[in-house]
Amino acid sequence: MPTKPEILKVSRPEKSRLFHVEQLDLKFSNGAERQFERLVTPALGAVMVVAIDDQQRMVLIREYAAGLDEYVLTFPKGLVDPGETVSEAANRELQEEAGFGAKHLNPIKTMSAAPNYMGHMLDVVIAQDLYESRLEGDEPEPLEVVLIPLTEVERLAMDPEFHEGRAIAAMFIARQWLANNS
């Protein structure tokens, strides 16, 4: 297991490069008034890539997750850059994080993570017909690539290191899409 990075400082910015906090004072149609807070994220969204190699294995990465201060097993993912399509962003992230490009990319589902608290949307993209290709990314350290056979979806869903809800959802959505489109 990789060594966790040292936390040098913890601060509470109201706005960061990824999001800012808004407070909403709301009045509902029945007269009830409530105050809500939400994280506002960039409007371009993000992608999560379920890449399948020629041996029917899913391409996962092990990366540091600052929110939990631990390494997690997940799918390649990242923000959609200005001017990029969802498929272009997915292919770029796959190359940056896992060292593969894909000849075929299929956006299959747009998901929200916690719609009561965030406006963030994520597109799940299936990547197939992979080839080796690496792009320089913004990761602070090399990411470990882990290949898991599609036949082990249920085992992976119960793996304690694979616990990101949107990754688990993406895996099952991808499996269903592959079954319907094979």
Solvent accessible surface area in square Angstrom, and as a share of the most:
residue,aa,sasa,rsa
1,M,174,0.78
2,P,55,0.35
3,T,126,0.73
4,K,103,0.44
5,P,64,0.40
6,E,138,0.62
7,I,105,0.53
8,L,153,0.76
9,K,165,0.70
10,V,119,0.68
11,S,71,0.46
12,R,228,0.83
13,P,81,0.51
14,E,145,0.65
15,K,144,0.61
16,S,43,0.28
17,R,205,0.75
18,L,69,0.34
19,F,77,0.32
20,H,54,0.24
21,V,72,0.41
22,E,54,0.24
23,Q,100,0.45
24,L,47,0.23
25,D,109,0.56
26,L,70,0.35
27,K,146,0.62
28,F,95,0.39
29,S,130,0.84
30,N,126,0.65
31,G,39,0.38
32,A,33,0.25
33,E,111,0.50
34,R,142,0.52
35,Q,112,0.50
36,F,84,0.35
37,E,102,0.46
38,R,98,0.36
39,L,54,0.27
40,V,42,0.24
41,T,30,0.17
42,P,55,0.35
43,A,109,0.85
44,L,94,0.47
45,G,10,0.10
46,A,6,0.04
47,V,0,0.00
48,M,0,0.00
49,V,0,0.00
50,V,0,0.00
51,A,0,0.00
52,I,4,0.02
53,D,13,0.07
54,D,130,0.68
55,Q,117,0.52
56,Q,103,0.46
57,R,64,0.23
58,M,1,0.00
59,V,0,0.00
60,L,0,0.00
61,I,0,0.00
62,R,41,0.15
63,E,30,0.14
64,Y,55,0.21
65,A,26,0.20
66,A,83,0.64
67,G,80,0.77
68,L,107,0.53
69,D,45,0.23
70,E,62,0.28
71,Y,17,0.06
72,V,10,0.06
73,L,5,0.03
74,T,0,0.00
75,F,0,0.00
76,P,0,0.00
77,K,33,0.14
78,G,19,0.18
79,L,63,0.32
80,V,10,0.06
81,D,58,0.30
82,P,112,0.71
83,G,85,0.81
84,E,41,0.18
85,T,76,0.44
86,V,41,0.23
87,S,31,0.20
88,E,92,0.41
89,A,0,0.00
90,A,0,0.00
91,N,28,0.14
92,R,44,0.16
93,E,12,0.05
94,L,0,0.00
95,Q,19,0.09
96,E,25,0.11
97,E,10,0.05
98,A,3,0.03
99,G,9,0.09
100,F,42,0.18
101,G,0,0.00
102,A,6,0.04
103,K,143,0.60
104,H,100,0.45
105,L,39,0.20
106,N,48,0.25
107,P,73,0.46
108,I,37,0.19
109,K,99,0.42
110,T,70,0.40
111,M,24,0.11
112,S,50,0.32
113,A,52,0.40
114,A,35,0.27
115,P,95,0.60
116,N,113,0.58
117,Y,138,0.53
118,M,50,0.22
119,G,57,0.55
120,H,24,0.11
121,M,84,0.38
122,L,6,0.03
123,D,27,0.14
124,V,0,0.00
125,V,0,0.00
126,I,0,0.00
127,A,0,0.00
128,Q,51,0.23
129,D,73,0.38
130,L,34,0.17
131,Y,88,0.33
132,E,153,0.69
133,S,30,0.19
134,R,154,0.56
135,L,77,0.38
136,E,165,0.74
137,G,26,0.25
138,D,124,0.64
139,E,44,0.20
140,P,136,0.85
141,E,63,0.28
142,P,132,0.83
143,L,27,0.13
144,E,85,0.38
145,V,51,0.29
146,V,27,0.15
147,L,62,0.31
148,I,16,0.08
149,P,46,0.29
150,L,31,0.16
151,T,125,0.73
152,E,58,0.26
153,V,1,0.00
154,E,96,0.43
155,R,118,0.43
156,L,0,0.00
157,A,21,0.16
158,M,161,0.72
159,D,33,0.17
160,P,120,0.76
161,E,34,0.15
162,F,1,0.01
163,H,73,0.33
164,E,36,0.16
165,G,52,0.50
166,R,66,0.24
167,A,0,0.00
168,I,47,0.24
169,A,38,0.30
170,A,0,0.00
171,M,2,0.01
172,F,69,0.29
173,I,49,0.25
174,A,1,0.01
175,R,90,0.33
176,Q,103,0.46
177,W,64,0.22
178,L,21,0.10
179,A,74,0.57
180,N,105,0.54
181,N,84,0.43
182,S,133,0.86
